[in-house]
């Protein structure tokens, strides 16, 4: 979701951006006006996340999934090995790509528990180029509340919970996230990387080097200009709203929904309590046909897109930053009505 106030601002500027007579979609990415959008978006992120000056902010394409390859290509060059904490589908995809470039050491894996809880990190071995984890797991509904391991070069995929709460950037060497969950729309990926890790001599193609995009201020090639513009607008809104307010609202929304699930005799969530995600609340009736019936029933309450990921089934409510409390209350209303109907 994108907050309605942001959508209205975009709508107002859609045909004429800052009196140019052009839409932002028609504007040259080489223009000073568009470069100002890029720089303002960077400044917003630096302020919101308290990003130190010795970190670079890059806006890239290829989705967060391209980072599964770019990270080992750019970082796995000294020891040719890295540690990965496997907490679900997206970390597994990253592991599969990293194996193409060097040795991958799995330092924690809860796949045998069907990812119903988060894995604990084993002791990290020596001689690693980096250590990697995913902060929030959209499919399984789990989220690390604390950084699960420490390493000089710690990499985090924050695609689904970036700027949903404060995080300590300085404890990470590289953070990346697709914008489409909490920061806007699909098309742009954010990479926050310590400048000392950006190298020219990594032996990979031009477009796959972080150094290429650093030197060009993320404008080496034509960017996803509209997505970048939306990101700038969303970060304006986040600054105006305040990250503390966003954090409290996210905790409140998830708390309401988990409380409803825990009190229910029909719906259940079997994720370990301390590992439950504030962004993606998964639940089920433990009956696939009844789940499907509820998904259709919920549409009459204007609750859509709540079907769980195809590999796990059930339901999933994504409570990203722009989801209002009223939306959660509407889902709860649908759940209570459906449960009463089933019991009748």
C-alpha positions in Angstrom: 0.0 0.0 0.0 0.9 3.6 -0.5 -0.6 6.1 2.0 -3.5 8.0 0.5 -1.9 11.4 1.2 1.1 10.4 -0.9 -1.1 9.1 -3.7 -3.0 12.4 -3.8 0.3 14.3 -4.0 1.4 12.1 -6.9 -2.0 12.5 -8.6 -1.7 16.3 -8.3 1.8 16.3 -9.9 1.2 13.6 -12.5 0.6 15.9 -15.5 2.8 18.8 -14.5 5.8 18.4 -12.2 6.9 21.6 -10.6 5.6 23.8 -13.4 7.6 22.0 -16.2 4.6 21.0 -18.2 5.9 17.4 -18.0 5.2 14.4 -15.9 8.0 13.0 -13.9 7.6 10.0 -16.2 8.5 12.2 -19.2 11.5 13.9 -17.7 15.1 13.2 -18.6 16.9 11.4 -15.9 19.9 13.6 -16.7 18.0 16.8 -15.8 18.9 18.7 -12.7 15.3 18.5 -11.6 15.3 14.7 -11.6 18.8 14.4 -10.0 17.3 16.5 -7.2 14.7 13.8 -6.7 17.5 11.2 -6.3 19.5 13.4 -3.9 16.4 14.3 -1.8 15.5 10.6 -1.6 19.0 9.8 -0.3 18.9 12.6 2.2 15.5 11.4 3.4 16.8 7.9 3.9 20.0 9.1 5.6 17.8 11.1 8.1 15.2 8.4 8.7 17.8 5.7 9.3 20.6 7.8 10.8 22.9 6.5 8.1 26.5 7.5 8.8 28.4 9.4 6.1 30.8 6.6 5.5 27.9 4.6 3.9 26.8 5.0 0.3 23.1 4.9 -0.7 22.5 3.3 -4.1 19.3 3.0 -6.1 19.4 0.0 -8.3 17.2 -2.2 -10.5 16.7 -5.9 -10.8 14.8 -6.2 -7.6 16.1 -7.4 -4.3 16.6 -10.8 -6.1 19.5 -9.4 -8.1 21.3 -8.6 -4.9 21.4 -12.3 -4.2 24.1 -12.4 -6.9 25.6 -8.9 -6.7 26.5 -9.3 -3.0 28.8 -12.4 -3.5 30.1 -10.9 -6.8 31.2 -7.8 -5.0 32.1 -9.0 -1.5 33.2 -12.7 -1.8 36.7 -12.1 -3.2 39.2 -12.5 -0.3 38.3 -15.8 1.3 35.6 -16.9 -1.2 33.3 -18.0 1.5 30.4 -16.5 3.5 28.1 -17.5 6.3 24.3 -17.6 5.8 21.5 -17.9 8.3 18.7 -19.8 6.6 15.3 -18.6 7.8 13.1 -19.2 4.8 12.5 -19.1 1.1 14.3 -15.8 0.4 17.5 -16.7 2.4 17.5 -20.1 0.6 17.4 -18.3 -2.8 20.3 -16.1 -1.7 22.2 -19.2 -0.6 21.7 -20.9 -4.0 23.1 -17.9 -5.8 26.0 -17.4 -3.5 27.1 -21.0 -4.0 27.8 -20.1 -7.6 30.6 -17.7 -6.4 32.2 -19.4 -3.5 31.7 -21.5 -0.4 28.5 -21.0 1.7 28.5 -22.0 5.3 25.0 -22.4 6.8 25.3 -21.2 10.4 21.7 -21.8 11.4 18.7 -23.4 9.7 15.2 -24.2 11.0 13.8 -25.9 7.8 13.2 -29.1 9.8 10.8 -27.0 12.0 9.0 -25.8 8.8 10.4 -22.3 9.7 7.9 -22.0 12.6 10.6 -20.3 14.6 13.8 -18.5 13.7 17.1 -20.3 13.7 19.8 -19.6 16.2 23.2 -18.7 14.9 26.0 -21.2 15.4 29.5 -19.8 16.2 30.7 -18.0 13.1 33.8 -19.5 11.6 36.9 -17.5 10.8 38.0 -16.2 7.4 34.6 -15.1 6.1 34.0 -12.4 3.6 30.6 -11.7 5.1 27.7 -13.0 7.1 24.1 -12.8 5.8 20.6 -12.9 7.2 17.0 -11.9 6.3 15.3 -9.6 8.9 11.7 -10.5 8.1 10.2 -13.6 6.4 7.1 -12.7 4.5 6.1 -16.3 3.7 6.4 -17.8 7.1 5.5 -14.7 9.2 8.7 -14.6 11.3 10.9 -11.6 12.1 14.2 -11.1 14.0 13.6 -8.6 16.8 17.3 -8.4 17.4 20.3 -8.7 15.2 21.0 -12.5 15.3 24.8 -12.4 14.8 27.7 -10.1 14.7 30.3 -9.8 12.0 32.6 -7.1 10.6 30.8 -7.4 7.3 27.2 -8.1 8.2 24.7 -8.2 5.3 20.9 -7.9 5.8 18.0 -8.3 3.5 15.4 -5.9 4.9 13.1 -5.9 1.9 9.9 -6.5 3.9 10.5 -4.5 7.1 12.8 -1.7 6.3 11.7 1.6 8.1 9.0 -0.2 9.9 11.1 0.3 13.1 14.5 1.8 13.9 17.6 -0.3 13.1 21.2 0.3 13.8 22.8 0.8 10.4 26.3 1.0 11.9 26.1 -2.7 12.9 25.7 -3.7 9.3 28.1 -3.4 6.4 25.4 -3.7 3.7 21.6 -3.4 3.9 19.3 -3.9 0.9 15.6 -3.8 0.2 13.1 -3.7 -2.6 11.0 -0.5 -2.2 7.6 -2.1 -2.8 6.8 -3.2 0.7 7.3 -0.1 2.9 9.0 2.5 0.7 6.9 2.8 -2.5 6.3 0.8 -5.6 8.1 -1.9 -7.5 11.0 -1.0 -9.7 13.8 0.4 -7.4 16.0 -1.4 -4.9 17.9 0.3 -2.2 21.4 -0.7 -1.2 23.1 0.9 1.8 26.8 -0.1 1.8 29.9 0.9 3.7 32.1 2.8 1.3 35.2 0.8 2.0 33.5 -2.3 0.6 32.9 -0.7 -2.8 35.7 -1.8 -5.2 36.5 -1.4 -8.8 38.7 -4.5 -9.1 36.1 -7.2 -8.4 36.2 -8.7 -11.8 32.5 -8.5 -12.6 30.6 -6.8 -15.4 30.1 -3.1 -15.3 26.5 -3.0 -14.4 27.0 -5.5 -11.6 29.6 -3.4 -9.7 28.5 -1.2 -6.9 31.4 1.1 -7.8 29.7 1.8 -11.2 26.6 3.1 -9.6 28.4 5.0 -6.8 30.4 7.0 -9.3 27.3 7.9 -11.3 25.0 8.8 -8.3 22.8 5.8 -9.2 22.2 7.3 -12.7 24.7 5.2 -14.7 21.8 4.0 -16.9 18.2 5.1 -17.1 16.7 4.5 -13.7 13.2 3.4 -12.7 12.4 7.1 -12.6 8.8 7.0 -11.5 9.6 4.4 -8.8 12.3 6.7 -7.5 10.0 9.6 -7.4 7.4 7.7 -5.4 10.1 6.6 -3.0 11.0 10.2 -2.4 7.4 11.0 -1.8 7.0 8.1 0.6 10.1 9.0 2.6 8.8 12.6 2.8 5.6 11.1 4.4 7.6 9.0 6.8 9.7 12.0 7.9 6.5 14.0 8.5 4.8 11.1 10.3 7.8 10.2 12.3 9.4 6.7 12.6 8.5 6.4 16.3 4.8 6.9 15.3 5.1 4.4 12.5 6.7 1.9 14.9 4.1 2.2 17.5 1.3 1.9 14.9 2.8 -1.2 13.5 3.1 -2.8 16.9 -0.5 -1.9 17.7 -1.8 -3.3 14.4 0.0 -6.6 14.8 -1.0 -6.8 18.5 -4.7 -6.4 17.6 -4.6 -9.2 15.0 -2.5 -11.6 17.1 -4.8 -11.1 20.1 -7.8 -12.0 17.9 -6.1 -15.1 16.6 -5.0 -16.2 20.0 -8.5 -15.9 21.4 -10.1 -17.6 18.5 -11.1 -21.3 18.5 -11.2 -21.3 14.7 -8.1 -19.4 13.6 -4.6 -20.2 14.8 -1.0 -19.1 14.4 1.7 -21.6 15.3 4.7 -19.3 15.0 6.9 -19.1 18.1 5.5 -16.0 20.0 8.8 -14.1 20.2 9.5 -14.7 16.5 6.2 -13.5 15.2 6.4 -10.9 12.4 4.8 -7.4 12.8 4.7 -7.1 9.0 3.2 -10.4 7.9 0.7 -12.2 10.1 0.0 -15.7 9.0 -3.0 -17.7 10.2 -5.1 -20.7 9.3 -8.3 -22.7 10.2 -6.2 -25.9 9.7 -8.7 -26.8 6.9 -7.7 -25.8 3.4 -11.2 -25.8 2.1 -12.4 -23.7 5.1 -9.4 -21.3 4.5 -10.5 -20.8 0.9 -14.1 -20.2 2.1 -12.9 -17.5 4.5 -10.7 -15.8 1.9 -13.8 -15.4 -0.3 -16.0 -14.4 2.7 -13.5 -11.7 3.7 -14.0 -10.0 0.3 -17.5 -9.0 1.4 -15.7 -6.9 4.1 -13.4 -5.4 1.5 -10.5 -7.5 2.7 -8.5 -8.8 -0.3 -5.1 -10.3 -1.0 -5.1 -12.3 2.2 -4.4 -15.7 0.7 -1.2 -17.3 2.1 1.8 -18.0 0.0 1.2 -21.0 -2.3 3.8 -23.2 -0.6 2.3 -22.8 2.9 -1.4 -22.0 2.3 -3.7 -20.5 4.9 -4.0 -16.7 5.2 -1.5 -13.9 5.4 -2.3 -10.3 6.4 0.5 -7.9 5.4 0.6 -4.9 7.7 3.1 -2.7 6.0 3.5 0.9 7.1 0.7 2.4 5.0 -1.9 -0.1 6.1 -4.2 1.8 8.5 -5.4 0.5 11.8 -8.9 0.6 10.3 -7.9 -2.0 7.8 -6.8 -4.4 10.5 -10.0 -3.8 12.4 -12.0 -4.6 9.3 -10.2 -7.9 8.9 -10.9 -8.7 12.6 -14.5 -7.9 12.0 -14.6 -10.4 9.1 -12.8 -13.1 11.1 -15.3 -12.7 14.1 -18.3 -12.8 11.7 -17.0 -15.9 9.9 -16.2 -17.7 13.1 -19.7 -17.0 14.5 -21.2 -18.3 11.2 -19.1 -21.5 11.2 -20.2 -22.2 14.9 -23.9 -21.4 14.3 
